[in-house]
C-alpha cells in the first residue's frame, strides 16, 4: 500500500481524515448546559422509579 500512496498508510489516513471532516472540539469536560440537562433527566428518572417502587409495596 505504501507504494501506491507514496507514503505510509497511517500518515495518508491522518491527512485524509483531517481534510474530510473538521476537528472535534475535545476538552476536559462536557459543556455546562449538557451536564445540567443530563443531571435533570437523571433526577427525573430516579424520582419516577422511586414513585413506582413506593406504589408497588405491599402494606
N, CA, C and O atoms as a Tinker XYZ file with bonds, in Angstrom:
   236  protein
     1  N      0.821000   -1.180000    0.000000    73     2
     2  CA     0.000000    0.000000    0.000000    64     1     3
     3  C      0.872000    1.255000    0.000000    63     2     4     5
     4  O      0.488000    2.280000   -0.562000    81     3
     5  N      2.025000    1.175000    0.618000    73     3     6
     6  CA     2.911000    2.332000    0.666000    64     5     7
     7  C      3.338000    2.750000   -0.738000    63     6     8     9
     8  O      3.466000    3.942000   -1.016000    81     7
     9  N      3.559000    1.778000   -1.625000    73     7    10
    10  CA     3.961000    2.109000   -2.992000    64     9    11
    11  C      2.846000    2.850000   -3.729000    63    10    12    13
    12  O      3.122000    3.778000   -4.490000    81    11
    13  N      1.614000    2.459000   -3.517000    73    11    14
    14  CA     0.501000    3.097000   -4.216000    64    13    15
    15  C      0.260000    4.519000   -3.720000    63    14    16    17
    16  O     -0.089000    5.397000   -4.510000    81    15
    17  N      0.440000    4.755000   -2.429000    73    15    18
    18  CA     0.166000    6.072000   -1.856000    64    17    19
    19  C      1.397000    6.971000   -1.825000    63    18    20    21
    20  O      1.271000    8.194000   -1.751000    81    19
    21  N      2.565000    6.385000   -1.881000    73    19    22
    22  CA     3.794000    7.160000   -1.823000    64    21    23
    23  C      4.188000    7.540000   -0.406000    63    22    24    25
    24  O      5.137000    8.301000   -0.216000    81    23
    25  N      3.487000    7.032000    0.583000    73    23    26
    26  CA     3.792000    7.291000    1.995000    64    25    27
    27  C      3.142000    6.191000    2.832000    63    26    28    29
    28  O      2.276000    5.467000    2.339000    81    27
    29  N      3.548000    6.062000    4.079000    73    27    30
    30  CA     2.937000    5.035000    4.934000    64    29    31
    31  C      1.419000    5.253000    5.066000    63    30    32    33
    32  O      0.939000    6.387000    5.052000    81    31
    33  N      0.686000    4.156000    5.194000    73    31    34
    34  CA    -0.776000    4.212000    5.229000    64    33    35
    35  C     -1.280000    5.037000    6.408000    63    34    36    37
    36  O     -2.303000    5.713000    6.293000    81    35
    37  N     -0.586000    4.994000    7.529000    73    35    38
    38  CA    -1.001000    5.767000    8.702000    64    37    39
    39  C     -0.935000    7.264000    8.453000    63    38    40    41
    40  O     -1.850000    8.001000    8.822000    81    39
    41  N      0.145000    7.714000    7.827000    73    39    42
    42  CA     0.281000    9.140000    7.515000    64    41    43
    43  C     -0.774000    9.587000    6.511000    63    42    44    45
    44  O     -1.352000   10.665000    6.651000    81    43
    45  N     -1.026000    8.753000    5.491000    73    43    46
    46  CA    -2.035000    9.097000    4.495000    64    45    47
    47  C     -3.423000    9.184000    5.126000    63    46    48    49
    48  O     -4.204000   10.080000    4.807000    81    47
    49  N     -3.722000    8.240000    6.029000    73    47    50
    50  CA    -5.031000    8.224000    6.683000    64    49    51
    51  C     -5.234000    9.460000    7.533000    63    50    52    53
    52  O     -6.326000   10.029000    7.534000    81    51
    53  N     -4.214000    9.893000    8.255000    73    51    54
    54  CA    -4.312000   11.101000    9.084000    64    53    55
    55  C     -4.604000   12.316000    8.206000    63    54    56    57
    56  O     -5.474000   13.121000    8.538000    81    55
    57  N     -3.895000   12.454000    7.100000    73    55    58
    58  CA    -4.137000   13.599000    6.210000    64    57    59
    59  C     -5.530000   13.555000    5.599000    63    58    60    61
    60  O     -6.198000   14.583000    5.489000    81    59
    61  N     -5.973000   12.354000    5.197000    73    59    62
    62  CA    -7.298000   12.214000    4.600000    64    61    63
    63  C     -8.382000   12.573000    5.613000    63    62    64    65
    64  O     -9.330000   13.289000    5.290000    81    63
    65  N     -8.235000   12.075000    6.834000    73    63    66
    66  CA    -9.254000   12.334000    7.856000    64    65    67
    67  C     -9.329000   13.814000    8.207000    63    66    68    69
    68  O    -10.424000   14.352000    8.373000    81    67
    69  N     -8.208000   14.468000    8.321000    73    67    70
    70  CA    -8.206000   15.903000    8.638000    64    69    71
    71  C     -8.814000   16.735000    7.515000    63    70    72    73
    72  O     -9.408000   17.779000    7.781000    81    71
    73  N     -8.680000   16.298000    6.279000    73    71    74
    74  CA    -9.287000   17.014000    5.164000    64    73    75
    75  C    -10.745000   16.657000    4.954000    63    74    76    77
    76  O    -11.484000   17.406000    4.315000    81    75
    77  N    -11.166000   15.523000    5.486000    73    75    78
    78  CA   -12.527000   15.025000    5.288000    64    77    79
    79  C    -13.522000   15.670000    6.241000    63    78    80    81
    80  O    -14.650000   15.965000    5.847000    81    79
    81  N    -13.126000   15.892000    7.483000    73    79    82
    82  CA   -14.042000   16.452000    8.467000    64    81    83
    83  C    -13.306000   17.438000    9.365000    63    82    84    85
    84  O    -12.096000   17.319000    9.558000    81    83
    85  N    -14.029000   18.413000    9.916000    73    83    86
    86  CA   -13.384000   19.374000   10.812000    64    85    87
    87  C    -12.993000   18.689000   12.122000    63    86    88    89
    88  O    -13.591000   17.680000   12.496000    81    87
    89  N    -12.010000   19.223000   12.808000    73    87    90
    90  CA   -11.605000   18.608000   14.071000    64    89    91
    91  C    -12.711000   18.741000   15.122000    63    90    92    93
    92  O    -13.441000   19.732000   15.152000    81    91
    93  N    -12.817000   17.739000   15.969000    73    91    94
    94  CA   -13.815000   17.757000   17.024000    64    93    95
    95  C    -13.340000   18.628000   18.182000    63    94    96    97
    96  O    -12.160000   18.595000   18.530000    81    95
    97  N    -14.236000   19.405000   18.782000    73    95    98
    98  CA   -13.833000   20.223000   19.934000    64    97    99
    99  C    -13.755000   19.358000   21.192000    63    98   100   101
   100  O    -14.747000   19.190000   21.902000    81    99
   101  N    -12.599000   18.828000   21.453000    73    99   102
   102  CA   -12.413000   17.968000   22.620000    64   101   103
   103  C    -11.882000   18.786000   23.784000    63   102   104   105
   104  O    -11.063000   19.686000   23.597000    81   103
   105  N    -12.337000   18.480000   24.954000    73   103   106
   106  CA   -11.883000   19.193000   26.138000    64   105   107
   107  C    -11.982000   18.299000   27.353000    63   106   108   109
   108  O    -12.356000   17.131000   27.245000    81   107
   109  N    -11.649000   18.843000   28.509000    73   107   110
   110  CA   -11.631000   18.024000   29.712000    64   109   111
   111  C    -13.015000   17.706000   30.266000    63   110   112   113
   112  O    -13.148000   16.781000   31.067000    81   111
   113  N    -14.047000   18.443000   29.867000    73   111   114
   114  CA   -15.373000   18.212000   30.441000    64   113   115
   115  C    -16.459000   18.518000   29.420000    63   114   116   117
   116  O    -16.221000   19.196000   28.420000    81   115
   117  N    -17.643000   18.012000   29.689000    73   115   118
   118  CA   -18.796000   18.303000   28.840000    64   117   119
   119  C    -19.225000   19.753000   29.066000    63   118   120   121
   120  O    -18.937000   20.325000   30.117000    81   119
   121  N    -19.908000   20.351000   28.090000    73   119   122
   122  CA   -20.408000   21.711000   28.280000    64   121   123
   123  C    -21.367000   21.784000   29.474000    63   122   124   125
   124  O    -22.036000   20.804000   29.798000    81   123
   125  N    -21.427000   22.929000   30.113000    73   123   126
   126  CA   -22.224000   23.105000   31.320000    64   125   127
   127  C    -23.702000   22.840000   31.058000    63   126   128   129
   128  O    -24.366000   22.208000   31.879000    81   127
   129  N    -24.227000   23.308000   29.935000    73   127   130
   130  CA   -25.635000   23.088000   29.618000    64   129   131
   131  C    -25.971000   21.618000   29.455000    63   130   132   133
   132  O    -27.007000   21.159000   29.936000    81   131
   133  N    -25.107000   20.878000   28.784000    73   131   134
   134  CA   -25.331000   19.450000   28.590000    64   133   135
   135  C    -25.280000   18.703000   29.918000    63   134   136   137
   136  O    -26.045000   17.764000   30.139000    81   135
   137  N    -24.386000   19.118000   30.791000    73   135   138
   138  CA   -24.290000   18.496000   32.109000    64   137   139
   139  C    -25.555000   18.750000   32.919000    63   138   140   141
   140  O    -26.061000   17.847000   33.585000    81   139
   141  N    -26.062000   19.971000   32.864000    73   139   142
   142  CA   -27.272000   20.319000   33.611000    64   141   143
   143  C    -28.471000   19.523000   33.097000    63   142   144   145
   144  O    -29.265000   19.021000   33.893000    81   143
   145  N    -28.607000   19.404000   31.796000    73   143   146
   146  CA   -29.724000   18.642000   31.225000    64   145   147
   147  C    -29.617000   17.170000   31.611000    63   146   148   149
   148  O    -30.621000   16.545000   31.953000    81   147
   149  N    -28.423000   16.620000   31.561000    73   147   150
   150  CA   -28.232000   15.210000   31.916000    64   149   151
   151  C    -28.574000   14.966000   33.381000    63   150   152   153
   152  O    -29.202000   13.960000   33.711000    81   151
   153  N    -28.168000   15.878000   34.261000    73   151   154
   154  CA   -28.489000   15.723000   35.680000    64   153   155
   155  C    -29.988000   15.845000   35.928000    63   154   156   157
   156  O    -30.539000   15.127000   36.763000    81   155
   157  N    -30.649000   16.744000   35.211000    73   155   158
   158  CA   -32.088000   16.905000   35.351000    64   157   159
   159  C    -32.826000   15.645000   34.894000    63   158   160   161
   160  O    -33.751000   15.193000   35.569000    81   159
   161  N    -32.435000   15.089000   33.778000    73   159   162
   162  CA   -33.057000   13.864000   33.275000    64   161   163
   163  C    -32.811000   12.708000   34.239000    63   162   164   165
   164  O    -33.714000   11.911000   34.493000    81   163
   165  N    -31.605000   12.611000   34.773000    73   163   166
   166  CA   -31.288000   11.537000   35.719000    64   165   167
   167  C    -32.112000   11.679000   36.997000    63   166   168   169
   168  O    -32.624000   10.686000   37.513000    81   167
   169  N    -32.244000   12.894000   37.508000    73   167   170
   170  CA   -33.038000   13.113000   38.718000    64   169   171
   171  C    -34.504000   12.768000   38.461000    63   170   172   173
   172  O    -35.158000   12.176000   39.319000    81   171
   173  N    -35.016000   13.127000   37.309000    73   171   174
   174  CA   -36.394000   12.795000   36.956000    64   173   175
   175  C    -36.589000   11.279000   36.882000    63   174   176   177
   176  O    -37.590000   10.758000   37.373000    81   175
   177  N    -35.647000   10.579000   36.278000    73   175   178
   178  CA   -35.734000    9.122000   36.165000    64   177   179
   179  C    -35.687000    8.460000   37.547000    63   178   180   181
   180  O    -36.445000    7.526000   37.808000    81   179
   181  N    -34.814000    8.931000   38.423000    73   179   182
   182  CA   -34.723000    8.362000   39.775000    64   181   183
   183  C    -36.007000    8.645000   40.540000    63   182   184   185
   184  O    -36.513000    7.774000   41.247000    81   183
   185  N    -36.534000    9.850000   40.405000    73   183   186
   186  CA   -37.778000   10.194000   41.091000    64   185   187
   187  C    -38.943000    9.342000   40.628000    63   186   188   189
   188  O    -39.718000    8.857000   41.452000    81   187
   189  N    -39.080000    9.147000   39.310000    73   187   190
   190  CA   -40.153000    8.302000   38.782000    64   189   191
   191  C    -40.002000    6.850000   39.234000    63   190   192   193
   192  O    -40.991000    6.187000   39.546000    81   191
   193  N    -38.782000    6.365000   39.267000    73   191   194
   194  CA   -38.553000    4.990000   39.722000    64   193   195
   195  C    -38.889000    4.846000   41.198000    63   194   196   197
   196  O    -39.438000    3.821000   41.603000    81   195
   197  N    -38.572000    5.848000   42.008000    73   195   198
   198  CA   -38.895000    5.798000   43.437000    64   197   199
   199  C    -40.399000    5.834000   43.649000    63   198   200   201
   200  O    -40.924000    5.127000   44.509000    81   199
   201  N    -41.093000    6.650000   42.873000    73   199   202
   202  CA   -42.551000    6.707000   42.994000    64   201   203
   203  C    -43.183000    5.375000   42.587000    63   202   204   205
   204  O    -44.109000    4.906000   43.249000    81   203
   205  N    -42.705000    4.776000   41.532000    73   203   206
   206  CA   -43.242000    3.496000   41.073000    64   205   207
   207  C    -42.954000    2.402000   42.104000    63   206   208   209
   208  O    -43.803000    1.542000   42.340000    81   207
   209  N    -41.787000    2.423000   42.708000    73   207   210
   210  CA   -41.440000    1.404000   43.706000    64   209   211
   211  C    -42.281000    1.589000   44.962000    63   210   212   213
   212  O    -42.656000    0.603000   45.597000    81   211
   213  N    -42.584000    2.824000   45.333000    73   211   214
   214  CA   -43.387000    3.066000   46.532000    64   213   215
   215  C    -44.818000    2.552000   46.337000    63   214   216   217
   216  O    -45.435000    2.085000   47.294000    81   215
   217  N    -45.349000    2.630000   45.125000    73   215   218
   218  CA   -46.699000    2.145000   44.859000    64   217   219
   219  C    -46.776000    0.625000   44.864000    63   218   220   221
   220  O    -47.841000    0.066000   45.127000    81   219
   221  N    -45.691000   -0.039000   44.585000    73   219   222
   222  CA   -45.704000   -1.499000   44.469000    64   221   223
   223  C    -45.512000   -2.215000   45.796000    63   222   224   225
   224  O    -45.616000   -3.441000   45.847000    81   223
   225  N    -45.238000   -1.495000   46.858000    73   223   226
   226  CA   -45.012000   -2.134000   48.147000    64   225   227
   227  C    -46.326000   -2.680000   48.687000    63   226   228   229
   228  O    -47.377000   -2.048000   48.582000    81   227
   229  N    -46.237000   -3.867000   49.265000    73   227   230
   230  CA   -47.399000   -4.484000   49.898000    64   229   231
   231  C    -47.494000   -3.987000   51.323000    63   230   232   233
   232  O    -46.520000   -4.036000   52.074000    81   231
   233  N    -48.677000   -3.503000   51.696000    73   231   234
   234  CA   -48.804000   -2.950000   53.061000    64   233   235
   235  C    -49.716000   -3.785000   53.892000    63   234   236
   236  O    -49.942000   -3.475000   55.062000    81   235
